[in-house]
């Protein structure tokens, strides 16, 4: 029996989560377009996937040439499929949540931006370059900012055709599957709990301060889109903290950013709030790494001079 070290085990656990996540979001899209009531065209997910695959493969090819290594997608069909899993998930999330009417190029643009952000916008953490922008969320946010006539898919499309039982059954399935995936593979349950608690807290604050309706701020929580955001988007393993305390702070920060944006009448607060916190987190990681590098470079000459004097 081969012994697996901690780093390899972590990679296998991440790969297992990606595979199950890809299957889940693929099944959701298939059922959405055939049963639930998705209002986007059948072409939208296909175009989104094609654009994401092309961008992922193209950037990896360029990066492999620059670093003089074999592309990660080489090594057989399984290696290629595993390499494309993140792009597949990102593409289907973008096509499912973005509504651009018949302008398929907008969907392709959003998916391309989402995938490209992983390679272009990175920060060095523990010696490795890591992306910090949630890909699908960032692609959607950029499309919403650049094209005011583009919107988000209406939440009712997830349960439009499945009747009263489906209104409760589908969110329950998503919550159960999301809890399993995040508990078993991504280990982001503290982040989810903090995000949901922070959302309730900001809703209470917004309703009590101006004296508005108490229940109105909590209406978004009843939609399937909110459930998907909570269990499948904000918990992206690569762009959210790993430590429990940091997860709690991250979830509370996203909830606070959402409440603040909504207080200033900024629409699409879920997506913009998450993007804002990811940018702040990435900037802080970059500043911290730069400061640590500066300290090491400053101490090294001093130690060298001390060794020479002692000699």
N, C-alpha and C positions, 0 to 999 in steps of 0.2 A: 504494500500500500504506500503510495507516494504521499509525503508530508507536504502540506500546503502552508506557506508562511502567511503572516497577517495581511501583507499587501496584496498577495495573490488572492486570498480569500475575499478581501474587500472588492477586488476587481470582479471576481465571480459573482458576488452578491449584487453588485451594480449591474452586471450584464443580465442576471436573472430578472432584476427589476425592470430593466429596459425592454426585455423580450415580452414580459407580461403586460407592461404598459402599452407597448406597440400593438399587441393583440387586442387589448381592451379598447383602445381608441379607434382601431380599425373596425371592430365590431360595432362600436357606437355610431360611427359614420355610416356604415352599411345599413344598420337599422334605421338611422336617422333619415336617410334618403329614401328608404323603401317603406318604412312603417310609421315612424314618429311624426314626420311632417316637416323635415328640413325644407326651407324655401329656396336655398341656393340650387343652381343647376348641377347636374351630374358632372359637368365639365370642370367645375370649380375645384373639387379635391384632386382630380387628375392633373390639372394644370399646376396646382400648388405642389403636388408631389414631384412632378417633372422638374419644376424650377428648383426645388430644394435639393433633389438628387444631383442635378447638374452643378449647382453651386458647391455642394459638399465635395463632390468628386474633383471638380476643377481646382478648388482651393487646396485640397489635400495633395493633388498632383504638383501644384506649384510649390507648396511647402516642402514636399519630399525632394524636389529638385534643389531647392535652396539649402536644405540641410543634408543633402547627399545621403539619403536613406531610401529604403523601399517604401512605397505607399502602403498605408495601413489596410487598404482594401484588397491587397494582393494576398494570395494564399488559399484560394478556392472560393466556392460559392458561399459557404457558411461565414467566412471572414468578410466577404463583401456584404452579406445581409446584416451581420452584426455591426459593421461599420456604418451602414445607412440607417440603423434604427433611430438615432437621435433626429436625423433629418426627416425621417418618416413621421415621427411623432410631432415634430414642429410643424410640418406641412399640413397634417390633418387638423391640428389645433387651430392654425390660422384659417384654413378653409371653413372650418366649422363655426368659428366665432365671428369672422369678418363677413360683412354683407356689402358687396360692391355692384349689385345688380348684374348687368351683363358685361362689365368691364373686367375681363379675366386677367388683363395685364396688371391690374392693381393687386390681385391676389398673388400673382407670380412675383411681383415686386416685393410685397410684404414677406413672402416666404424666403426670397433671396436675401433680403436685409436681415431677417431673423437668423439664417444659417451663417451669413457672412460675419455677423457680430461676434460669433464664437471664435473666429480666427483673427479678426482685425482688432477688436477691443478686448485686450487681455492684460492681466497684471501678474507679476511673478510672486508666487507664494511657495515658500519652502523650496526654492530653487526651480520650480516648475511654473510655466506660463499657464494661467487659468482664466477662463472667461467669467465675467461676473454679471453680465446682463442676461436676464431670462429671455431666451431666444424668441419664442413665439409671442410672448408678451411685448417684447421690444419691437418686433416686426409689426404687430398690430398697432402699437402706439405711434410708430412713425407714419404708418399709412393714415391713421386718424388725424394726425397733425398736418400732414402735407395735403391731404385731399378732404376738405370739409364736407363734400357730398358723399363720402363713404361712411357707413355706420356699422354698428354691431348687430349681429343676428338677433332677432327678437327672442326673448326667453321662452315664449309660448310655443315656439317651433319644436321644442324637445318633447312636448306632451300633447301636441295639437290633435293627434289622431288616435290616441290610445285609451281614451275614456277615463272615467273617474278613478277606476282602480289603478290605472297606469300613472295618474297624477302622484300617487303615493308610492307605488311600487318602484318606478324608475329611480327617483332620488334615493330610495332605501337601498337599492342595488348599488348605486354609485357610492353611497356612504360606506357600505359594507366592504366593497371591493377596494375603495380608496383607503379605508382604515387598515385592511390587510396588507396592501402594498406598502403603505407608508410605515406600518409597524414592523413588517417583516424585512423589508429591503431598504427603503430610504431612511427609516427611523426619524421621521419628521413629525411625529404625533405632538411633541411639545410646541412646535411651530403652529400646527393647526389649531391647537387649543388656545394658544396666545392670540392668534389672528381672530378666532371666533369671539373670544372674550373681549378683545380690544374693539371689535366691531360693535358688540353690544354696548360697551362703555361709551364709545363715541356717539352712538345713537342716542343713548340716554342724555348725554351732555348736550347734544344738538336739539333735542326735544325739550329739555328743561330750561335752557338758558333763554330762548326767545318765547317760551311758553306755547310751543306748537303741539301737534298731536303726538302722543307718546309712542304709539305703535307704528306710525308712518316710517320712521328711519329703518325699521326692521323688515319692511316689505321685500327688499332685495334678497333676503335670506330664504325666502320661500321659493325662489326660482332654481331650476336645474343648472342654469349658467353659473350661479353663485356657488352651488355645490361643486361643480367641476373646477371652478377657480380655486376653491378652498382645498380640495383634495388632490388635484392633479397639476395645477399651474404654479401656485405659490410655493409648493414643496419641491420644486426642481432641485435635485441633489447638488448639481454643479454650481448653482447660483444662489444658494441659501446656506447659512451657517450649519456646522455639524454639531458643535457643543450645545448642550441643552439650554444653558443660560442665554447664549447668543441667539438660539432659535426663538426663545421667548421675546427677546428684545426686537428681533427682526419682525416677528408677527405683530407685535404691538406697534412698531413703527409704521408698517404698511397700513394698519387700521387707522392710525393717527393721520397719516398722509391722506388717506381717503376722506376722512372726516373734514380735514382742513380744505381740501380741494372742493368738496361739496359745499362747504360754508361760503366759498367764493364763487359758487355757481359754475364750477368747471365740470362738464359732463365726462363720462367714461372714467370716473375716478378710480375704479378698480385697477384698470390697466395703467393709467398715468401714475397712480400712487405706488404701484409695485415697481415701475420703471424708475421713479424718483428715488426710492429707497435703495434699489440696486446700484444706481449711479453713486449715491452717497457712500454706500458700503464699498464699492470698488475704489472710489477716490480715497477713502480712509485707508484701505489696504495698500494702495500705492504709496501714500504718504508714509505709512508705518514702515513699509519695506525700504523706501528711500532713506528714511532716518536711520534704520538699522544698518544699511549699507554704508552710510556716511560715518557712523560710529565705528564700524569695523575698520574702515580705511584710515580713520583718524588714530585709532589705537595701534594699528600695525606698525607705523613708523616709529612710534614712541617705544614699543617693545624692542624693535630692531636697534634703535639707538642705545637703549639700556643694555642690551646684550653686548654691543660693541664696547661700551664703557667698562663693563665688568671684565671683558676679555683683556 
